[in-house]
Amino acid sequence: MKKVGPLGKGLTTDNHHITTAKGDIVLYSGNQLVIFYGSNSWSYTRIGEIDDLTDWKKALGNGDITAVFTAAE
């Protein structure tokens, strides 16, 4: 339902109990980035979402992934 990875440093959080959806990107515990391809309810800081979910679950696969993020202007 998700891919989780360490950020290497902590970020400021604004956690709220939410139910995630496919494509949601959240911060967990201030130092973990989570990308969802399923749904989960927990206390997260929502930081973004992925618009194009074409073959998303297949792209994330079963192993490690590398994700690159850029901020919108």
DRENTORTI-756641 format. One record per atom (N, C-alpha, C): x, y, z; atom name; residue number from 0. Coordinates in Angstrom, 2 decimals. Atoms other than C-alpha are relative to their C-alpha. Layout:
residues N
NODE | c1 | c2 | c3 | a | k
NODE | X | Y | Z | CA | NUM
...
end
This chain:
residues 73
NODE | c1 | c2 | c3 | a | k
NODE | 0.80 | -1.20 | 0.00 | N | 0
NODE | 0.00 | 0.00 | 0.00 | CA | 0
NODE | 0.84 | 1.26 | 0.00 | C | 0
NODE | -0.84 | -1.20 | -0.10 | N | 1
NODE | 3.02 | 2.33 | 0.37 | CA | 1
NODE | 1.46 | -0.36 | -0.19 | C | 1
NODE | -1.46 | 0.06 | 0.00 | N | 2
NODE | 6.72 | 2.95 | -0.09 | CA | 2
NODE | 0.46 | 1.03 | 1.03 | C | 2
NODE | -0.49 | -0.86 | -1.07 | N | 3
NODE | 8.59 | 4.44 | 2.88 | CA | 3
NODE | 1.51 | 0.11 | -0.12 | C | 3
NODE | -1.44 | -0.18 | 0.05 | N | 4
NODE | 12.06 | 5.95 | 2.89 | CA | 4
NODE | 0.45 | 1.12 | 0.92 | C | 4
NODE | -0.54 | -1.04 | -0.89 | N | 5
NODE | 14.26 | 7.98 | 5.23 | CA | 5
NODE | 0.41 | 1.24 | -0.78 | C | 5
NODE | -0.43 | -1.27 | 0.61 | N | 6
NODE | 14.93 | 11.64 | 4.45 | CA | 6
NODE | 1.43 | 0.36 | 0.36 | C | 6
NODE | -1.35 | -0.32 | -0.41 | N | 7
NODE | 18.23 | 11.77 | 6.29 | CA | 7
NODE | 0.07 | 1.13 | 1.01 | C | 7
NODE | 0.09 | -1.04 | -1.03 | N | 8
NODE | 17.10 | 14.67 | 8.49 | CA | 8
NODE | -1.47 | 0.25 | 0.30 | C | 8
NODE | 1.38 | -0.26 | -0.41 | N | 9
NODE | 13.98 | 15.73 | 10.34 | CA | 9
NODE | -0.53 | 1.30 | -0.57 | C | 9
NODE | 0.68 | -1.20 | 0.48 | N | 10
NODE | 11.48 | 18.25 | 9.00 | CA | 10
NODE | -1.12 | 0.35 | 0.96 | C | 10
NODE | 1.12 | -0.44 | -0.82 | N | 11
NODE | 8.81 | 20.28 | 10.76 | CA | 11
NODE | -1.28 | -0.69 | -0.46 | C | 11
NODE | 1.24 | 0.70 | 0.34 | N | 12
NODE | 5.51 | 18.41 | 10.91 | CA | 12
NODE | -1.23 | 0.82 | 0.38 | C | 12
NODE | 1.32 | -0.56 | -0.30 | N | 13
NODE | 1.85 | 19.47 | 10.96 | CA | 13
NODE | -0.98 | -1.17 | -0.10 | C | 13
NODE | 0.75 | 1.25 | 0.10 | N | 14
NODE | 0.32 | 16.04 | 11.62 | CA | 14
NODE | -1.49 | 0.18 | 0.27 | C | 14
NODE | 1.45 | 0.10 | -0.17 | N | 15
NODE | -3.40 | 15.40 | 11.27 | CA | 15
NODE | -0.38 | -1.43 | -0.32 | C | 15
NODE | 0.49 | 1.34 | 0.32 | N | 16
NODE | -5.29 | 12.11 | 11.31 | CA | 16
NODE | -0.71 | 0.09 | -1.35 | C | 16
NODE | 0.57 | -0.02 | 1.35 | N | 17
NODE | -6.04 | 11.50 | 7.62 | CA | 17
NODE | -0.12 | -1.42 | -0.52 | C | 17
NODE | 0.05 | 1.24 | 0.76 | N | 18
NODE | -7.03 | 8.67 | 5.33 | CA | 18
NODE | 0.63 | 0.30 | -1.34 | C | 18
NODE | -0.74 | -0.25 | 1.24 | N | 19
NODE | -4.58 | 8.55 | 2.46 | CA | 19
NODE | -0.70 | -0.63 | -1.19 | C | 19
NODE | 0.50 | 0.55 | 1.26 | N | 20
NODE | -5.42 | 7.85 | -1.17 | CA | 20
NODE | 1.19 | -0.29 | -0.90 | C | 20
NODE | -1.06 | 0.28 | 0.98 | N | 21
NODE | -3.42 | 6.57 | -4.13 | CA | 21
NODE | 0.64 | 1.30 | -0.46 | C | 21
NODE | -0.72 | -1.17 | 0.47 | N | 22
NODE | -0.73 | 9.08 | -5.05 | CA | 22
NODE | 0.35 | 1.01 | 1.08 | C | 22
NODE | -0.32 | -0.94 | -1.07 | N | 23
NODE | -0.58 | 10.86 | -1.68 | CA | 23
NODE | 1.46 | -0.15 | 0.42 | C | 23
NODE | -1.36 | -0.05 | -0.52 | N | 24
NODE | 2.87 | 11.89 | -0.45 | CA | 24
NODE | -0.08 | 0.66 | 1.36 | C | 24
NODE | 0.11 | -0.52 | -1.35 | N | 25
NODE | 3.16 | 12.37 | 3.30 | CA | 25
NODE | 1.33 | -0.13 | 0.73 | C | 25
NODE | -1.15 | 0.07 | -0.90 | N | 26
NODE | 5.73 | 12.93 | 6.00 | CA | 26
NODE | -0.45 | -0.75 | 1.25 | C | 26
NODE | 0.31 | 0.80 | -1.18 | N | 27
NODE | 5.76 | 10.40 | 8.84 | CA | 27
NODE | 1.14 | 0.14 | 1.00 | C | 27
NODE | -0.98 | -0.14 | -1.08 | N | 28
NODE | 7.56 | 10.99 | 12.16 | CA | 28
NODE | 1.06 | 1.06 | -0.29 | C | 28
NODE | -0.91 | -1.10 | 0.28 | N | 29
NODE | 9.26 | 14.05 | 10.67 | CA | 29
NODE | 1.22 | -0.35 | -0.83 | C | 29
NODE | -1.22 | 0.37 | 0.73 | N | 30
NODE | 11.96 | 12.03 | 8.93 | CA | 30
NODE | -0.20 | -1.15 | -0.99 | C | 30
NODE | 0.31 | 1.07 | 0.94 | N | 31
NODE | 10.21 | 9.43 | 6.73 | CA | 31
NODE | -0.96 | 0.54 | -1.07 | C | 31
NODE | 0.86 | -0.37 | 1.10 | N | 32
NODE | 8.72 | 10.13 | 3.30 | CA | 32
NODE | -0.79 | -1.24 | -0.41 | C | 32
NODE | 0.86 | 1.13 | 0.34 | N | 33
NODE | 5.76 | 7.91 | 2.38 | CA | 33
NODE | -0.77 | 0.34 | -1.27 | C | 33
NODE | 0.76 | -0.13 | 1.25 | N | 34
NODE | 4.27 | 7.47 | -1.12 | CA | 34
NODE | -1.02 | -1.14 | 0.00 | C | 34
NODE | 1.05 | 1.02 | -0.08 | N | 35
NODE | 0.92 | 5.65 | -1.17 | CA | 35
NODE | -0.49 | -0.42 | -1.37 | C | 35
NODE | 0.71 | 0.54 | 1.15 | N | 36
NODE | -0.45 | 3.38 | -3.85 | CA | 36
NODE | -1.22 | -0.77 | 0.48 | C | 36
NODE | 1.19 | 0.54 | -0.63 | N | 37
NODE | -3.15 | 2.17 | -1.45 | CA | 37
NODE | -0.53 | 1.03 | 0.98 | C | 37
NODE | 0.61 | -0.91 | -0.95 | N | 38
NODE | -5.05 | 3.67 | 1.46 | CA | 38
NODE | 0.37 | -0.40 | 1.42 | C | 38
NODE | -0.31 | 0.24 | -1.40 | N | 39
NODE | -4.24 | 4.02 | 5.17 | CA | 39
NODE | -0.47 | 1.20 | 0.81 | C | 39
NODE | 0.39 | -1.08 | -0.92 | N | 40
NODE | -5.50 | 6.05 | 8.13 | CA | 40
NODE | 1.01 | 0.08 | 1.12 | C | 40
NODE | -1.01 | -0.21 | -1.03 | N | 41
NODE | -2.91 | 7.54 | 10.47 | CA | 41
NODE | 0.23 | 1.49 | 0.13 | C | 41
NODE | -0.35 | -1.41 | -0.20 | N | 42
NODE | -1.44 | 10.82 | 11.68 | CA | 42
NODE | 1.23 | 0.34 | -0.84 | C | 42
NODE | -1.05 | -0.36 | 0.95 | N | 43
NODE | 0.63 | 12.30 | 8.83 | CA | 43
NODE | -0.01 | 1.50 | -0.26 | C | 43
NODE | -0.06 | -1.34 | 0.56 | N | 44
NODE | 1.76 | 15.62 | 7.43 | CA | 44
NODE | -0.07 | -0.17 | -1.52 | C | 44
NODE | 0.17 | 0.13 | 1.44 | N | 45
NODE | 0.42 | 15.76 | 3.87 | CA | 45
NODE | 0.89 | 1.04 | -0.68 | C | 45
NODE | -0.90 | -0.95 | 0.66 | N | 46
NODE | 3.06 | 17.30 | 1.58 | CA | 46
NODE | -0.20 | 0.07 | -1.51 | C | 46
NODE | 0.23 | -0.07 | 1.43 | N | 47
NODE | 1.83 | 16.53 | -1.92 | CA | 47
NODE | -0.77 | -1.19 | -0.51 | C | 47
NODE | 0.67 | 1.13 | 0.64 | N | 48
NODE | 0.22 | 14.19 | -4.39 | CA | 48
NODE | 0.51 | -0.15 | -1.42 | C | 48
NODE | -0.41 | 0.29 | 1.36 | N | 49
NODE | 1.00 | 12.58 | -7.69 | CA | 49
NODE | -1.24 | 0.00 | -0.87 | C | 49
NODE | 1.17 | -0.17 | 0.85 | N | 50
NODE | -1.39 | 13.55 | -10.48 | CA | 50
NODE | -0.23 | -1.15 | -0.96 | C | 50
NODE | 0.14 | 1.05 | 1.01 | N | 51
NODE | -0.72 | 10.85 | -13.07 | CA | 51
NODE | 0.33 | -1.35 | 0.63 | C | 51
NODE | -0.18 | 1.30 | -0.67 | N | 52
NODE | -1.23 | 7.41 | -11.54 | CA | 52
NODE | -0.01 | -1.17 | -0.99 | C | 52
NODE | -0.05 | 1.05 | 1.01 | N | 53
NODE | -0.96 | 5.46 | -14.81 | CA | 53
NODE | 1.09 | -1.01 | 0.36 | C | 53
NODE | -0.91 | 1.09 | -0.35 | N | 54
NODE | 0.67 | 2.10 | -13.94 | CA | 54
NODE | 0.80 | 0.27 | 1.28 | C | 54
NODE | -0.70 | -0.44 | -1.20 | N | 55
NODE | 1.60 | 3.58 | -10.56 | CA | 55
NODE | 0.44 | -1.16 | 0.89 | C | 55
NODE | -0.34 | 1.12 | -0.87 | N | 56
NODE | 1.44 | 0.39 | -8.48 | CA | 56
NODE | 1.09 | -0.87 | -0.64 | C | 56
NODE | -1.02 | 0.79 | 0.71 | N | 57
NODE | 3.47 | -1.49 | -11.12 | CA | 57
NODE | 1.36 | 0.72 | 0.04 | C | 57
NODE | -1.25 | -0.76 | -0.01 | N | 58
NODE | 6.07 | 1.32 | -11.24 | CA | 58
NODE | 0.70 | -0.08 | 1.36 | C | 58
NODE | -0.60 | 0.08 | -1.33 | N | 59
NODE | 6.60 | 1.15 | -7.47 | CA | 59
NODE | 0.53 | -1.40 | 0.29 | C | 59
NODE | -0.50 | 1.37 | -0.12 | N | 60
NODE | 7.00 | -2.63 | -7.63 | CA | 60
NODE | 0.14 | -0.51 | 1.41 | C | 60
NODE | -0.17 | 0.67 | -1.29 | N | 61
NODE | 8.12 | -4.85 | -4.78 | CA | 61
NODE | 1.31 | 0.35 | 0.70 | C | 61
NODE | -1.31 | -0.29 | -0.59 | N | 62
NODE | 11.68 | -3.60 | -4.18 | CA | 62
NODE | 0.19 | 1.48 | 0.27 | C | 62
NODE | -0.35 | -1.40 | -0.23 | N | 63
NODE | 13.48 | -0.35 | -3.53 | CA | 63
NODE | -0.24 | 0.83 | -1.26 | C | 63
NODE | 0.16 | -0.93 | 1.12 | N | 64
NODE | 12.79 | 2.69 | -5.71 | CA | 64
NODE | 0.81 | 1.25 | 0.27 | C | 64
NODE | -0.60 | -1.32 | -0.14 | N | 65
NODE | 14.44 | 6.04 | -6.33 | CA | 65
NODE | -1.03 | 1.00 | -0.49 | C | 65
NODE | 0.98 | -1.03 | 0.36 | N | 66
NODE | 12.12 | 9.06 | -6.35 | CA | 66
NODE | 0.68 | 1.36 | 0.07 | C | 66
NODE | -0.55 | -1.36 | 0.05 | N | 67
NODE | 13.08 | 12.61 | -7.33 | CA | 67
NODE | -1.18 | 0.96 | 0.04 | C | 67
NODE | 1.08 | -0.97 | -0.16 | N | 68
NODE | 10.87 | 15.50 | -6.23 | CA | 68
NODE | 0.51 | 1.39 | -0.29 | C | 68
NODE | -0.31 | -1.42 | 0.21 | N | 69
NODE | 10.84 | 19.11 | -7.35 | CA | 69
NODE | -1.19 | 0.81 | 0.48 | C | 69
NODE | 1.07 | -0.87 | -0.49 | N | 70
NODE | 8.85 | 21.98 | -5.89 | CA | 70
NODE | -0.60 | 0.79 | -1.16 | C | 70
NODE | 0.70 | -0.80 | 1.01 | N | 71
NODE | 6.23 | 23.67 | -8.04 | CA | 71
NODE | 0.25 | 1.48 | 0.30 | C | 71
NODE | -0.23 | -1.44 | -0.17 | N | 72
NODE | 6.80 | 27.37 | -8.60 | CA | 72
NODE | -1.31 | 0.72 | 0.15 | C | 72
end
